[in-house]
């Protein structure tokens, strides 16, 4: 299986870029995907 790495960088809590990554990941027809959210506090 191939792996896809997608990331979005933003300081905004409702980042449109992060929403796009989440949406795109939801289109992948693989029940074994995961999304990690890293936050610099």
N, CA, C and O of each residue as an XYZ file, in Angstrom:
164
protein
N       0.834     -1.172      0.000
C       0.000      0.000      0.000
C       0.884      1.243      0.000
O       1.905      1.296      0.687
N       0.482      2.225     -0.770
C       1.209      3.495     -0.794
C       0.753      4.354      0.362
O      -0.362      4.212      0.864
N       1.630      5.244      0.775
C       1.311      6.168      1.859
C       1.252      7.577      1.313
O       2.015      7.953      0.423
N       0.340      8.341      1.857
C       0.165      9.732      1.458
C       0.399     10.607      2.683
O      -0.156     10.358      3.753
N       1.220     11.626      2.512
C       1.464     12.587      3.574
C       0.884     13.924      3.125
O       1.259     14.463      2.083
N      -0.032     14.445      3.926
C      -0.624     15.747      3.634
C      -0.559     16.576      4.904
O      -0.810     16.065      5.995
N      -0.227     17.836      4.772
C      -0.150     18.683      5.952
C      -0.587     20.094      5.609
O      -0.552     20.521      4.455
N      -0.994     20.793      6.638
C      -1.390     22.189      6.491
C      -0.788     22.969      7.646
O      -0.806     22.512      8.789
N      -0.272     24.112      7.356
C       0.322     24.944      8.405
C      -0.490     26.213      8.595
O      -0.705     26.976      7.654
N      -0.936     26.427      9.824
C      -1.710     27.624     10.129
C      -1.782     27.812     11.633
O      -1.727     26.838     12.385
N      -1.902     29.031     12.070
C      -2.106     29.329     13.483
C      -3.589     29.480     13.818
O      -3.964     29.561     14.988
N      -4.410     29.515     12.804
C      -5.845     29.749     13.000
C      -6.556     28.450     13.361
O      -6.308     27.416     12.742
N      -7.427     28.496     14.344
C      -8.119     27.295     14.840
C      -9.031     26.674     13.782
O      -9.247     25.462     13.791
N      -9.562     27.482     12.882
C     -10.457     26.953     11.849
C      -9.808     27.075     10.470
O     -10.424     27.568      9.524
N      -8.591     26.631     10.370
C      -7.816     26.741      9.138
C      -8.511     26.046      7.970
O      -8.847     24.865      8.057
N      -8.725     26.771      6.889
C      -9.323     26.180      5.693
C      -8.381     25.139      5.099
O      -8.833     24.168      4.492
N      -7.085     25.334      5.269
C      -6.118     24.362      4.755
C      -6.248     23.026      5.483
O      -6.196     21.969      4.855
N      -6.415     23.070      6.793
C      -6.582     21.836      7.557
C      -7.911     21.175      7.207
O      -7.986     19.950      7.118
N      -8.949     21.963      7.009
C     -10.242     21.417      6.608
C     -10.134     20.718      5.258
O     -10.767     19.685      5.040
N      -9.344     21.270      4.362
C      -9.129     20.658      3.057
C      -8.394     19.320      3.196
O      -8.727     18.355      2.508
N      -7.406     19.264      4.077
C      -6.694     18.003      4.320
C      -7.655     16.958      4.884
O      -7.636     15.806      4.451
N      -8.487     17.344      5.839
C      -9.459     16.413      6.410
C     -10.442     15.929      5.348
O     -10.753     14.739      5.289
N     -10.924     16.827      4.522
C     -11.876     16.451      3.478
C     -11.235     15.491      2.479
O     -11.833     14.479      2.113
N     -10.028     15.808      2.043
C      -9.334     14.961      1.086
C      -9.092     13.573      1.662
O      -9.253     12.571      0.965
N      -8.706     13.511      2.928
C      -8.493     12.214      3.580
C      -9.794     11.426      3.658
O      -9.779     10.197      3.579
N     -10.910     12.115      3.812
C     -12.194     11.409      3.889
C     -12.567     10.778      2.551
O     -13.371      9.847      2.512
N     -12.001     11.268      1.468
C     -12.286     10.713      0.143
C     -11.498      9.434     -0.131
O     -11.852      8.662     -1.022
N     -10.444      9.212      0.626
C      -9.631      8.012      0.444
C     -10.405      6.827      0.999
O     -10.831      6.826      2.154
N     -10.576      5.833      0.163
C     -11.391      4.686      0.532
C     -10.544      3.635      1.250
O     -10.367      2.519      0.762
N     -10.024      4.019      2.424
C      -9.188      3.119      3.212
C      -9.534      3.302      4.690
O      -9.321      4.377      5.250
N     -10.066      2.259      5.318
C     -10.462      2.396      6.727
C      -9.284      2.525      7.687
O      -9.480      2.796      8.872
N      -8.065      2.335      7.188
C      -6.886      2.348      8.048
C      -6.115      3.667      7.961
O      -4.910      3.685      8.211
N      -6.778      4.761      7.616
C      -6.070      6.038      7.556
C      -6.193      6.749      8.901
O      -7.114      6.498      9.678
N      -5.256      7.625      9.146
C      -5.318      8.415     10.375
C      -4.825      9.821     10.088
O      -3.990     10.044      9.211
N      -5.357     10.751     10.840
C      -4.961     12.156     10.710
C      -4.371     12.578     12.046
O      -4.993     12.408     13.094
N      -3.180     13.124     11.996
C      -2.507     13.633     13.187
C      -2.525     15.154     13.135
O      -2.248     15.752     12.095
N      -2.848     15.762     14.244
C      -2.851     17.224     14.318
C      -1.801     17.644     15.340
O      -1.915     17.338     16.527
N      -0.789     18.342     14.868
C       0.280     18.823     15.746
C       0.064     20.307     15.979
O      -0.190     21.060     15.039
N       0.163     20.717     17.206
C      -0.092     22.107     17.557
C       1.072     22.634     18.379
O       1.492     22.000     19.348
N       1.575     23.756     18.007
C       2.658     24.410     18.730
C       2.047     25.385     19.717
O       1.476     26.403     19.325
N       2.166     25.072     20.994
C       1.532     25.928     22.010
C       2.536     26.790     22.723
O       2.167     27.566     23.605
